[in-house]
Amino acid sequence: MAKRCGTKKATKTAKKGSRYTCDACGLVVTVDNVCGCVDTCDIICCGYEMKPKK
């Protein structure tokens, strides 16, 4: 899993406690620390942007 910060296609800021899931493999990620380097981040897994888990 890789995290890319600062890309133009990022949709919103990840907040502490936010959960994201990968539609391809089912991995779930919980944000413990916010990077603070930019306003938006993409969290990438299996080559796709992870989606917020509801």
Rosetta silent file (secondary structure, phi, psi, omega in degrees, C-alpha in Angstrom):
SEQUENCE: MAKRCGTKKATKTAKKGSRYTCDACGLVVTVDNVCGCVDTCDIICCGYEMKPKK
SCORE:     score description
SCORE:     0.000 S_00000001
   1 L     0.000  137.852  179.367    0.000    0.000    0.000 S_00000001
   2 E  -128.292  152.086  178.325    1.278    3.437   -0.872 S_00000001
   3 E  -119.525  125.903  177.494    0.123    6.892    0.065 S_00000001
   4 E  -111.314  125.329  179.020    0.473    9.770   -2.369 S_00000001
   5 E  -102.902  147.616  170.656    0.117   13.279   -1.013 S_00000001
   6 L    80.667   14.091  178.286   -0.618   16.419   -2.964 S_00000001
   7 L   -78.852  151.460 -176.745   -2.107   14.955   -6.132 S_00000001
   8 L   -69.978  -24.215 -177.555   -4.649   17.046   -8.010 S_00000001
   9 L   -84.618   -0.145  179.334   -7.254   14.272   -8.086 S_00000001
  10 L   -61.529  142.594 -172.727   -7.520   14.043   -4.293 S_00000001
  11 L  -101.811  -32.227 -179.218  -11.053   14.640   -3.125 S_00000001
  12 L  -162.794  170.636 -178.869  -10.860   15.564    0.560 S_00000001
  13 L   -82.033  134.040  174.205   -8.723   15.705    3.666 S_00000001
  14 L   -78.395  132.788 -179.544   -8.249   12.533    5.683 S_00000001
  15 L  -110.114  154.670  178.267   -9.079   13.137    9.334 S_00000001
  16 L   -57.217  132.283 -179.130   -7.862   11.268   12.393 S_00000001
  17 L    91.242  -10.198  178.037  -10.075    8.247   12.985 S_00000001
  18 L   -65.648  145.182  178.332  -11.283    8.086    9.363 S_00000001
  19 E  -118.163  136.942  179.946  -11.532    4.568    7.932 S_00000001
  20 E  -127.031  146.650 -179.249  -10.864    3.668    4.306 S_00000001
  21 E  -127.714  149.247  177.242  -11.409    0.376    2.487 S_00000001
  22 L   -96.407  123.685  179.420   -9.971   -1.155   -0.673 S_00000001
  23 L   -69.694  -24.190 -177.503  -12.621   -2.481   -3.058 S_00000001
  24 L   -78.543  -48.773 -174.126  -10.096   -4.876   -4.637 S_00000001
  25 L  -114.227  -12.586  178.012   -8.680   -6.729   -1.599 S_00000001
  26 L    88.997    0.797  178.542  -10.862   -5.591    1.316 S_00000001
  27 L   -59.269  138.067  176.687   -8.044   -4.023    3.357 S_00000001
  28 E  -116.083  132.628 -179.622   -9.313   -1.444    5.873 S_00000001
  29 E  -119.321  133.691  173.635   -7.083    1.453    6.994 S_00000001
  30 E  -110.568  131.658 -179.327   -7.711    3.721    9.985 S_00000001
  31 L   -78.533  117.695  177.038   -5.976    7.113   10.029 S_00000001
  32 L   -97.555  -39.703 -179.506   -3.964    7.484   13.253 S_00000001
  33 L  -130.535  131.032  176.951   -1.801   10.463   12.265 S_00000001
  34 L   -88.564  134.078 -173.555   -2.630   13.124    9.698 S_00000001
  35 L   -65.790  -39.285  178.535    0.408   14.052    7.607 S_00000001
  36 L    75.853    1.442 -177.114   -0.272   17.810    7.569 S_00000001
  37 L   -78.763  -26.598  179.974    1.915   18.306    4.483 S_00000001
  38 L  -147.465  174.269  178.956   -0.992   19.292    2.194 S_00000001
  39 L   -77.510  -27.019 -176.063   -4.740   19.864    2.329 S_00000001
  40 L  -134.448  151.429  177.524   -5.627   16.617    0.516 S_00000001
  41 E  -141.451  147.836  169.724   -4.240   13.064    0.240 S_00000001
  42 E  -105.131  136.729  173.612   -5.026    9.947   -1.752 S_00000001
  43 E  -108.586  116.288 -171.337   -4.630    6.615   -0.006 S_00000001
  44 E  -107.988  134.844  174.416   -3.808    4.041   -2.697 S_00000001
  45 E  -142.755  137.908  179.952   -4.103    0.246   -2.431 S_00000001
  46 L    55.158   27.281  177.616   -3.961   -2.311   -5.279 S_00000001
  47 L    83.386    3.524 -178.168   -3.470    0.609   -7.679 S_00000001
  48 E  -125.276  153.242  176.094   -6.807    2.267   -6.800 S_00000001
  49 E   -70.006  131.361  177.904   -7.824    5.093   -4.476 S_00000001
  50 L   -73.547  147.419 -177.572   -9.298    3.700   -1.249 S_00000001
  51 E  -104.104  146.001  177.340  -12.864    4.774   -0.457 S_00000001
  52 E   -58.922  136.099  179.090  -14.140    6.062    2.895 S_00000001
  53 L   -90.741  134.211 -177.755  -15.799    3.291    4.912 S_00000001
  54 L   -98.327    0.000    0.000  -19.227    4.130    6.263 S_00000001
